[in-house]
Amino acid sequence: MENGIIDLEAYLAPPSFNRIKAHFYLYETLYTYNYNAFKEKLLIGPYGRKTHYDNVSLLYDQGFIRSISFPEEKKYEEKLAKNVSFNQIIGLLKMLQKQQLNAIADLANQKIYTNSSVMVKKIQSTGQNILALKERLYALSYKELYNKSLNPTLSLDCYNALELKTAKSDIYRVLISNIPIPDDSVPLVDIIQYRDDESNKLRFLRLRSWANKISKQDFFEKEIIEEVETLIAEYKYEMKVAGMRMKNAKIEFAIKILPHLIENIVKLNFSKLVDPFIKLRYEKVSLLYAENKAKGNELSYIIKIED
């Protein structure tokens, strides 16, 4: 399975814990570079969410979230000094951080003439982009230093025009956005059990194979969203039709065949008892066959989560 990289600063609010859990439908492990800062903000800082920290720290203790460390900053910056993407991300980070600081200062000094709520949203949006860029920065650094790939988990589709595309990561983010966010009553063990179920392992292999093919087609995130939406709609339609056939078979069994079964049992005519059950079983096999052949079945792993 793939592994992701997560900036925990994007998950400081307690409700975001369920969004973290959703990642484990697709990722085996989430790596982070700011666990201690996250801990400090929740336990010492103004956020004060000990219960939320306890939930995340449990995932950390169990190894679902792991910290990554880097050599001295100067050392790995020297190694990546000629990397185009690295320099591009550093430049964007500096620009966004400056914009954010200026916007905060303007808001505090009341130097702006737009609606303050709009300005706050702009500051928050800029902050989210900063976190997304940091994920890419650390993912790139980790790849260069240790030759291991980590998928950034935060969206940065506003910078699709730049050379920052992370094809596999974009696909996984779109897929995760189509997964219902588990609520508080869904423990992580249920997600892991779903992922490890034998029938779902085959579905997941199909999904991974599809993701690998799509990642080579140089799609933008918007195009991936459209592709996923189309495949999901096609699969649901075909399975709806197949389900209707199965439902009709059950109705026919109950209305037409069941009375004859009772009659044959009374007459001890057992040779005629087998055929109806064979027919019903045939319809069940047809339903499985339809699932395997349906358009969009590559995404059945995602769609079945809704059930």
Secondary structure as GFF3:
##gff-version 3
##sequence-region A 1 307
A	DSSP	beta_strand	2	5	.	.	.	ID=ss1
A	DSSP	three_ten_helix	8	11	.	.	.	ID=ss2
A	DSSP	alpha_helix	16	22	.	.	.	ID=ss3
A	DSSP	three_ten_helix	23	25	.	.	.	ID=ss4
A	DSSP	beta_strand	27	32	.	.	.	ID=ss5
A	DSSP	alpha_helix	35	43	.	.	.	ID=ss6
A	DSSP	alpha_helix	50	61	.	.	.	ID=ss7
A	DSSP	beta_strand	65	67	.	.	.	ID=ss8
A	DSSP	alpha_helix	73	79	.	.	.	ID=ss9
A	DSSP	alpha_helix	84	108	.	.	.	ID=ss10
A	DSSP	alpha_helix	116	146	.	.	.	ID=ss11
A	DSSP	beta_strand	151	152	.	.	.	ID=ss12
A	DSSP	three_ten_helix	157	159	.	.	.	ID=ss13
A	DSSP	alpha_helix	167	177	.	.	.	ID=ss14
A	DSSP	alpha_helix	188	196	.	.	.	ID=ss15
A	DSSP	alpha_helix	198	215	.	.	.	ID=ss16
A	DSSP	alpha_helix	221	252	.	.	.	ID=ss17
A	DSSP	pi_helix	253	257	.	.	.	ID=ss18
A	DSSP	alpha_helix	258	266	.	.	.	ID=ss19
A	DSSP	three_ten_helix	270	272	.	.	.	ID=ss20
A	DSSP	alpha_helix	274	293	.	.	.	ID=ss21
A	DSSP	three_ten_helix	297	299	.	.	.	ID=ss22
A	DSSP	alpha_helix	300	304	.	.	.	ID=ss23
###
